Amino acid sequence: MAGFRNVLVHGYDDVDLAIVRDVVEHRLGDLEAFVAAVRRRLPSVSDP
């Protein structure tokens, strides 16, 4: 998921919509786990 995120966010390569669709259709749990892990690392909005 980190590599997938890098492609989307930083545009390292052209984004292949077939890959995006495959991730959403078949690996959504992995994507949700990745998002949850990133959120745990970010300070909350109420943190100074």
N, C-alpha and C positions, 0 to 999 in steps of 0.2 A: 504494500500500500504506500510506503514512503516513496518508492520510485514512481508510482502512478501519480501521487500528489505532486512530485517535482515536475513531471511532464506537464500537468495541468496548470500549476501555479507559475512556473518559471519559463514555460514554453521551450524546454530543451529540445523537443522534437515537435513535429506537427502532431496535433491531437487526432488520433484515429477514433472516429465516433463508434466504430464497431467494437473497439476495446472498451470504451466508456459504457456502451450498452451492455456488453457482456458482464462487466463488473457490477452494474446496477441489477441485472437480471439474475446473476448466478453467484455473486460474491458480496452481496449487500451486507451480510453479517460482518465480513472482514472490514468493509468500509465504515460501518457503524462503530466497530471496535476501535478503529484507527481514530475516528473523530472523537470518541469518548476519551481516548488516551491523550489526544492533543488538548482537549478541554481541561483535563485534570492538570495539565502543565501550565495553563494560562492563569494569570491572577484573575480573581473575580472582579466584577465591575466595582464592587464596594471596597475593594482593597485599595489602600493609599498608594 
